[in-house]
């Protein structure tokens, strides 16, 4: 009969360690809850695979061979590794031996509003926690990168949970307001006439240049003139500083990206929109990812609570 190392399995390795620890085939059979012929057959199978007697008679008992002594600690480590495959590892953010390395899909709004607080929190903990932040350009971009593992999770506007393998969790709602340089606007653009008469800047992430504001204005038979379009929020305040251009942007940017600009309500009535975190189902049971998702949710709840207190 031809034998090789691929014939080894968990049961044979467990049988070997039980005989090794008990020093008796009979006691090993009782410990394993099987008949002695089963243990003897398994031991013989092991001997054939390994090419060593493994256990030899010593008086009325048996004793391990030198090769068996050498095998025992290696088999223990191997079995522990095999057992670990069926256990989901715990994660303790206060344990310096634990680590979490995560790629998060987010744009500069999410970075300013959520990830800045998350990163500060991670830096205060003992575990080895690192982040890579990748931009999200569209729903298809996000779903594709979550599926192929280029992103572990994403924080974005709610694109709609219509992908069965992508899990979403709501974080908070957001709306917009107008930002402008008060030195160049004696009156805030808080009426529809002043709003439509102003020059506007927009942020567009992908090739879809549609706008809820423009669609609503069109319904009312109105329009606005866009003189600047950029791909990120961060670039916009530097570009419109010292000009009469206004920007209609998320309210929560007032204390970060758009700090220093005057604000007023947007005269175009728009419904609020929701931000969510999304992840692929393969990461659902990961303890480290669960901890991170809960931290993001906790930070988002605090952000949402602060808004309602204003």
DRENDO-1510 file (C-alpha; in Angstrom, 1 decimal, always signed):
<recs>
REC; n; res; u; v; w
REC; 1; UNK; +0.0; +0.0; +0.0 .
REC; 2; UNK; +1.3; +3.4; -0.9 .
REC; 3; UNK; +1.2; +6.0; +1.9 .
REC; 4; UNK; +2.1; +9.6; +2.1 .
REC; 5; UNK; +1.7; +12.6; +4.4 .
REC; 6; UNK; -1.6; +13.5; +2.8 .
REC; 7; UNK; -3.1; +10.4; +4.4 .
REC; 8; UNK; -2.7; +12.1; +7.8 .
REC; 9; UNK; -5.9; +13.6; +9.2 .
REC; 10; UNK; -7.1; +15.2; +12.4 .
REC; 11; UNK; -8.4; +11.9; +13.9 .
REC; 12; UNK; -5.0; +10.1; +13.4 .
REC; 13; UNK; -3.1; +13.0; +14.9 .
REC; 14; UNK; -5.5; +13.1; +17.9 .
REC; 15; UNK; -5.1; +9.4; +18.3 .
REC; 16; UNK; -1.3; +9.7; +18.3 .
REC; 17; UNK; -1.3; +12.4; +21.0 .
REC; 18; UNK; -3.8; +10.5; +23.2 .
REC; 19; UNK; -1.6; +7.3; +23.1 .
REC; 20; UNK; +1.5; +9.5; +23.7 .
REC; 21; UNK; -0.1; +11.2; +26.7 .
REC; 22; UNK; -1.7; +8.1; +28.2 .
REC; 23; UNK; +1.2; +5.7; +27.5 .
REC; 24; UNK; -1.3; +3.0; +26.8 .
REC; 25; UNK; -3.4; +1.8; +23.8 .
REC; 26; UNK; -6.1; +0.5; +26.2 .
REC; 27; UNK; -6.4; +3.8; +28.1 .
REC; 28; UNK; -6.3; +5.8; +24.9 .
REC; 29; UNK; -9.3; +3.8; +23.6 .
REC; 30; UNK; -11.3; +4.6; +26.8 .
REC; 31; UNK; -10.3; +8.3; +26.6 .
REC; 32; UNK; -11.4; +8.5; +22.9 .
REC; 33; UNK; -14.6; +6.5; +23.5 .
REC; 34; UNK; -13.7; +3.8; +20.9 .
REC; 35; UNK; -12.8; +0.2; +20.9 .
REC; 36; UNK; -9.2; -0.9; +21.4 .
REC; 37; UNK; -9.1; -2.5; +17.9 .
REC; 38; UNK; -10.0; +0.9; +16.4 .
REC; 39; UNK; -7.0; +2.5; +18.2 .
REC; 40; UNK; -4.7; -0.4; +17.2 .
REC; 41; UNK; -5.8; -0.1; +13.6 .
REC; 42; UNK; -5.2; +3.7; +13.6 .
REC; 43; UNK; -1.8; +3.3; +15.2 .
REC; 44; UNK; -0.8; +0.8; +12.6 .
REC; 45; UNK; -2.0; +3.2; +9.9 .
REC; 46; UNK; +0.2; +5.9; +11.4 .
REC; 47; UNK; +3.2; +3.7; +11.5 .
REC; 48; UNK; +2.8; +2.9; +7.8 .
REC; 49; UNK; +2.5; +6.6; +6.9 .
REC; 50; UNK; +5.3; +7.8; +9.1 .
REC; 51; UNK; +7.6; +4.8; +8.6 .
REC; 52; UNK; +8.5; +4.5; +12.3 .
REC; 53; UNK; +7.1; +2.2; +15.1 .
REC; 54; UNK; +6.2; +5.3; +17.1 .
REC; 55; UNK; +5.6; +3.2; +20.3 .
REC; 56; UNK; +7.5; +0.1; +21.4 .
REC; 57; UNK; +7.0; -2.2; +24.4 .
REC; 58; UNK; +8.7; -1.3; +27.7 .
REC; 59; UNK; +7.9; -3.9; +30.3 .
REC; 60; UNK; +4.1; -4.2; +30.6 .
REC; 61; UNK; +3.5; -0.8; +28.9 .
REC; 62; UNK; +4.7; +1.1; +25.8 .
REC; 63; UNK; +7.1; +3.9; +25.4 .
REC; 64; UNK; +7.4; +6.5; +22.5 .
REC; 65; UNK; +10.3; +6.2; +20.1 .
REC; 66; UNK; +12.7; +9.1; +19.6 .
REC; 67; UNK; +10.8; +10.0; +16.4 .
REC; 68; UNK; +7.5; +10.0; +18.3 .
REC; 69; UNK; +9.0; +12.4; +20.9 .
REC; 70; UNK; +10.1; +14.7; +18.1 .
REC; 71; UNK; +6.6; +14.5; +16.5 .
REC; 72; UNK; +4.6; +15.2; +19.6 .
REC; 73; UNK; +5.1; +19.0; +20.1 .
REC; 74; UNK; +4.9; +19.6; +16.4 .
REC; 75; UNK; +1.6; +17.7; +16.2 .
REC; 76; UNK; +0.2; +19.7; +19.2 .
REC; 77; UNK; +1.0; +23.0; +17.4 .
REC; 78; UNK; -0.5; +21.7; +14.1 .
REC; 79; UNK; -3.7; +20.6; +15.9 .
REC; 80; UNK; -4.1; +23.9; +17.6 .
REC; 81; UNK; -3.7; +25.6; +14.2 .
REC; 82; UNK; -6.3; +23.3; +12.8 .
REC; 83; UNK; -8.7; +24.0; +15.7 .
REC; 84; UNK; -8.2; +27.8; +15.2 .
REC; 85; UNK; -9.6; +27.4; +11.7 .
REC; 86; UNK; -13.0; +26.8; +13.3 .
REC; 87; UNK; -12.8; +29.6; +15.8 .
REC; 88; UNK; -13.2; +33.3; +15.1 .
REC; 89; UNK; -10.4; +35.2; +16.7 .
REC; 90; UNK; -11.3; +37.7; +19.4 .
REC; 91; UNK; -10.2; +41.3; +19.2 .
REC; 92; UNK; -9.3; +43.5; +22.1 .
REC; 93; UNK; -8.4; +47.1; +21.1 .
REC; 94; UNK; -6.6; +47.5; +24.4 .
REC; 95; UNK; -4.3; +44.5; +23.8 .
REC; 96; UNK; -1.0; +45.5; +22.1 .
REC; 97; UNK; -0.8; +41.9; +20.7 .
REC; 98; UNK; -3.9; +42.4; +18.7 .
REC; 99; UNK; -4.1; +44.0; +15.3 .
REC; 100; UNK; -6.5; +45.4; +12.8 .
REC; 101; UNK; -5.5; +46.6; +9.3 .
REC; 102; UNK; -8.5; +47.9; +7.4 .
REC; 103; UNK; -9.1; +49.6; +4.0 .
REC; 104; UNK; -12.0; +52.0; +4.2 .
REC; 105; UNK; -13.8; +53.5; +1.2 .
REC; 106; UNK; -14.7; +57.1; +1.9 .
REC; 107; UNK; -14.5; +60.5; +0.3 .
REC; 108; UNK; -13.3; +63.8; +2.0 .
REC; 109; UNK; -16.7; +64.5; +3.6 .
REC; 110; UNK; -16.7; +61.2; +5.4 .
REC; 111; UNK; -13.0; +61.7; +6.3 .
REC; 112; UNK; -13.7; +65.1; +7.8 .
REC; 113; UNK; -16.9; +64.2; +9.6 .
REC; 114; UNK; -16.4; +60.5; +10.7 .
REC; 115; UNK; -12.9; +59.2; +10.1 .
REC; 116; UNK; -11.1; +62.0; +11.8 .
REC; 117; UNK; -12.8; +61.0; +15.1 .
REC; 118; UNK; -12.3; +57.3; +14.3 .
REC; 119; UNK; -8.6; +57.8; +13.7 .
REC; 120; UNK; -8.1; +59.7; +16.9 .
REC; 121; UNK; -9.9; +57.0; +18.8 .
REC; 122; UNK; -7.7; +54.3; +17.2 .
REC; 123; UNK; -4.5; +56.2; +18.0 .
REC; 124; UNK; -5.5; +56.2; +21.7 .
REC; 125; UNK; -5.7; +52.4; +21.9 .
REC; 126; UNK; -3.0; +49.8; +22.5 .
REC; 127; UNK; -3.8; +47.5; +19.6 .
REC; 128; UNK; -2.0; +47.8; +16.3 .
REC; 129; UNK; -4.7; +49.5; +14.2 .
REC; 130; UNK; -4.0; +50.9; +10.7 .
REC; 131; UNK; -6.2; +52.4; +8.0 .
REC; 132; UNK; -6.0; +52.9; +4.3 .
REC; 133; UNK; -8.6; +55.3; +2.9 .
REC; 134; UNK; -9.7; +54.8; -0.7 .
REC; 135; UNK; -12.0; +57.1; -2.6 .
REC; 136; UNK; -15.5; +55.9; -3.6 .
REC; 137; UNK; -16.6; +57.2; -7.0 .
REC; 138; UNK; -19.9; +55.5; -7.5 .
REC; 139; UNK; -22.2; +52.7; -6.3 .
REC; 140; UNK; -20.7; +50.3; -8.8 .
REC; 141; UNK; -17.1; +51.2; -7.7 .
REC; 142; UNK; -18.0; +50.6; -4.0 .
REC; 143; UNK; -19.7; +47.3; -4.6 .
REC; 144; UNK; -16.9; +46.0; -6.9 .
REC; 145; UNK; -14.1; +46.9; -4.5 .
REC; 146; UNK; -16.0; +45.4; -1.5 .
REC; 147; UNK; -16.5; +42.2; -3.4 .
REC; 148; UNK; -12.9; +41.8; -4.6 .
REC; 149; UNK; -11.4; +42.8; -1.2 .
REC; 150; UNK; -9.9; +46.1; -2.3 .
REC; 151; UNK; -12.1; +47.6; +0.4 .
REC; 152; UNK; -13.1; +46.1; +3.7 .
REC; 153; UNK; -15.9; +48.6; +4.3 .
REC; 154; UNK; -17.2; +51.8; +3.0 .
REC; 155; UNK; -18.9; +54.9; +4.4 .
REC; 156; UNK; -21.0; +56.7; +1.7 .
REC; 157; UNK; -24.3; +58.2; +0.9 .
REC; 158; UNK; -26.9; +55.4; +0.9 .
REC; 159; UNK; -26.9; +54.0; -2.6 .
REC; 160; UNK; -29.7; +51.6; -1.8 .
REC; 161; UNK; -29.2; +48.1; -0.4 .
REC; 162; UNK; -30.0; +46.0; -3.5 .
REC; 163; UNK; -26.8; +43.9; -3.5 .
REC; 164; UNK; -27.5; +40.6; -1.6 .
REC; 165; UNK; -23.9; +40.1; -0.6 .
REC; 166; UNK; -23.3; +43.7; +0.7 .
REC; 167; UNK; -24.6; +44.6; +4.2 .
REC; 168; UNK; -25.6; +48.2; +5.0 .
REC; 169; UNK; -26.0; +50.0; +8.3 .
REC; 170; UNK; -27.5; +53.4; +8.6 .
REC; 171; UNK; -25.4; +56.0; +10.3 .
REC; 172; UNK; -27.0; +59.5; +10.2 .
REC; 173; UNK; -29.0; +61.9; +7.9 .
REC; 174; UNK; -27.6; +65.0; +6.4 .
REC; 175; UNK; -28.8; +68.0; +4.5 .
REC; 176; UNK; -27.3; +71.0; +2.7 .
REC; 177; UNK; -26.8; +74.7; +3.3 .
REC; 178; UNK; -25.3; +77.6; +1.4 .
REC; 179; UNK; -21.6; +78.7; +2.0 .
REC; 180; UNK; -20.4; +82.1; +0.9 .
REC; 181; UNK; -17.7; +84.7; +1.5 .
REC; 182; UNK; -19.6; +87.5; +3.4 .
REC; 183; UNK; -17.2; +90.1; +2.1 .
REC; 184; UNK; -18.6; +89.7; -1.4 .
REC; 185; UNK; -22.2; +89.0; -0.5 .
REC; 186; UNK; -23.9; +92.0; +1.2 .
REC; 187; UNK; -27.0; +89.9; +1.3 .
REC; 188; UNK; -27.0; +86.1; +1.9 .
REC; 189; UNK; -28.3; +84.0; -1.0 .
REC; 190; UNK; -31.2; +82.8; +1.1 .
REC; 191; UNK; -34.0; +83.7; -1.3 .
REC; 192; UNK; -34.7; +81.8; -4.6 .
REC; 193; UNK; -34.0; +85.0; -6.6 .
REC; 194; UNK; -30.6; +85.7; -5.0 .
REC; 195; UNK; -29.7; +82.0; -5.2 .
REC; 196; UNK; -30.5; +81.7; -8.9 .
REC; 197; UNK; -28.7; +85.0; -9.6 .
REC; 198; UNK; -25.5; +83.8; -7.9 .
REC; 199; UNK; -22.6; +81.9; -9.5 .
REC; 200; UNK; -22.2; +78.4; -8.1 .
REC; 201; UNK; -19.6; +75.8; -7.4 .
REC; 202; UNK; -20.4; +72.1; -7.3 .
REC; 203; UNK; -18.7; +68.9; -6.2 .
REC; 204; UNK; -19.1; +65.9; -8.5 .
REC; 205; UNK; -17.5; +62.5; -7.7 .
REC; 206; UNK; -18.3; +60.5; -10.9 .
REC; 207; UNK; -19.4; +60.9; -14.4 .
REC; 208; UNK; -23.0; +61.3; -13.5 .
REC; 209; UNK; -23.3; +65.1; -13.3 .
REC; 210; UNK; -27.0; +65.1; -12.4 .
REC; 211; UNK; -27.9; +67.2; -9.4 .
REC; 212; UNK; -31.0; +67.1; -7.1 .
REC; 213; UNK; -30.8; +70.9; -6.7 .
REC; 214; UNK; -30.8; +71.5; -10.5 .
REC; 215; UNK; -33.7; +68.9; -10.9 .
REC; 216; UNK; -35.7; +70.7; -8.3 .
REC; 217; UNK; -35.0; +74.2; -9.8 .
REC; 218; UNK; -36.1; +72.8; -13.2 .
REC; 219; UNK; -39.4; +71.7; -11.7 .
REC; 220; UNK; -39.9; +75.3; -10.6 .
REC; 221; UNK; -38.9; +76.7; -14.0 .
REC; 222; UNK; -35.7; +78.1; -12.6 .
REC; 223; UNK; -32.0; +77.4; -13.1 .
REC; 224; UNK; -28.6; +78.3; -11.7 .
REC; 225; UNK; -25.2; +79.0; -13.3 .
REC; 226; UNK; -22.4; +76.7; -12.3 .
REC; 227; UNK; -18.9; +78.2; -12.9 .
REC; 228; UNK; -16.8; +75.7; -11.0 .
REC; 229; UNK; -17.0; +71.9; -10.7 .
REC; 230; UNK; -14.5; +69.9; -8.6 .
REC; 231; UNK; -14.1; +66.3; -7.6 .
REC; 232; UNK; -13.5; +66.8; -3.8 .
REC; 233; UNK; -14.8; +69.1; -1.1 .
REC; 234; UNK; -11.3; +69.9; +0.1 .
REC; 235; UNK; -10.4; +71.8; -3.0 .
REC; 236; UNK; -13.5; +74.0; -3.1 .
REC; 237; UNK; -13.0; +76.5; -0.2 .
REC; 238; UNK; -9.5; +77.5; -1.5 .
REC; 239; UNK; -10.9; +78.1; -5.0 .
REC; 240; UNK; -13.9; +80.2; -4.1 .
REC; 241; UNK; -12.3; +82.3; -1.4 .
REC; 242; UNK; -12.4; +86.0; -2.3 .
REC; 243; UNK; -15.1; +85.5; -5.0 .
REC; 244; UNK; -18.8; +85.9; -5.3 .
REC; 245; UNK; -19.2; +82.1; -6.0 .
REC; 246; UNK; -21.4; +80.2; -3.5 .
REC; 247; UNK; -21.5; +76.5; -2.7 .
REC; 248; UNK; -24.4; +74.3; -1.6 .
REC; 249; UNK; -22.8; +71.7; +0.6 .
REC; 250; UNK; -23.5; +69.4; +3.6 .
REC; 251; UNK; -24.3; +71.2; +6.8 .
REC; 252; UNK; -21.7; +69.2; +8.8 .
REC; 253; UNK; -18.8; +70.6; +6.8 .
REC; 254; UNK; -19.2; +74.0; +8.5 .
REC; 255; UNK; -16.8; +73.2; +11.3 .
REC; 256; UNK; -14.2; +71.5; +9.2 .
REC; 257; UNK; -13.7; +71.9; +5.4 .
REC; 258; UNK; -15.8; +75.1; +5.2 .
REC; 259; UNK; -14.7; +76.7; +8.4 .
REC; 260; UNK; -14.6; +80.5; +8.2 .
REC; 261; UNK; -17.4; +80.8; +5.5 .
REC; 262; UNK; -20.7; +82.4; +6.2 .
REC; 263; UNK; -23.7; +80.1; +5.9 .
REC; 264; UNK; -27.5; +80.4; +5.3 .
REC; 265; UNK; -30.2; +78.0; +4.6 .
REC; 266; UNK; -30.7; +76.7; +1.1 .
REC; 267; UNK; -33.8; +78.2; -0.5 .
REC; 268; UNK; -34.3; +75.1; -2.6 .
REC; 269; UNK; -36.2; +72.6; -0.5 .
REC; 270; UNK; -34.5; +69.2; -0.6 .
REC; 271; UNK; -35.1; +66.1; +1.4 .
REC; 272; UNK; -32.3; +64.9; +3.7 .
REC; 273; UNK; -30.1; +62.1; +2.6 .
REC; 274; UNK; -28.6; +59.2; +4.5 .
REC; 275; UNK; -25.1; +58.0; +5.1 .
REC; 276; UNK; -24.4; +54.3; +5.6 .
REC; 277; UNK; -21.5; +52.0; +6.3 .
REC; 278; UNK; -21.3; +49.0; +4.0 .
REC; 279; UNK; -19.3; +45.7; +4.1 .
REC; 280; UNK; -19.2; +42.4; +2.3 .
REC; 281; UNK; -20.8; +39.4; +4.0 .
REC; 282; UNK; -17.4; +37.6; +4.3 .
REC; 283; UNK; -16.4; +40.2; +6.9 .
REC; 284; UNK; -19.7; +40.0; +8.9 .
REC; 285; UNK; -18.4; +37.6; +11.6 .
REC; 286; UNK; -14.9; +39.1; +12.0 .
REC; 287; UNK; -14.6; +40.3; +15.6 .
REC; 288; UNK; -12.1; +43.1; +14.7 .
REC; 289; UNK; -14.4; +44.3; +11.9 .
REC; 290; UNK; -17.4; +44.2; +14.2 .
REC; 291; UNK; -15.5; +46.3; +16.7 .
REC; 292; UNK; -14.7; +48.8; +14.0 .
REC; 293; UNK; -18.2; +49.0; +12.6 .
REC; 294; UNK; -19.5; +49.5; +16.2 .
REC; 295; UNK; -17.0; +52.4; +16.7 .
REC; 296; UNK; -18.1; +54.0; +13.5 .
REC; 297; UNK; -21.7; +53.7; +14.5 .
REC; 298; UNK; -21.0; +55.1; +18.0 .
REC; 299; UNK; -19.2; +58.1; +16.5 .
REC; 300; UNK; -22.0; +58.7; +14.0 .
REC; 301; UNK; -24.6; +58.6; +16.8 .
REC; 302; UNK; -22.7; +61.2; +18.7 .
REC; 303; UNK; -22.5; +63.3; +15.6 .
REC; 304; UNK; -26.2; +63.0; +15.0 .
REC; 305; UNK; -27.0; +63.8; +18.6 .
REC; 306; UNK; -24.8; +66.9; +18.5 .
REC; 307; UNK; -26.7; +68.1; +15.4 .
REC; 308; UNK; -30.1; +67.8; +17.1 .
REC; 309; UNK; -28.9; +69.8; +20.2 .
REC; 310; UNK; -27.9; +72.8; +18.1 .
</recs>
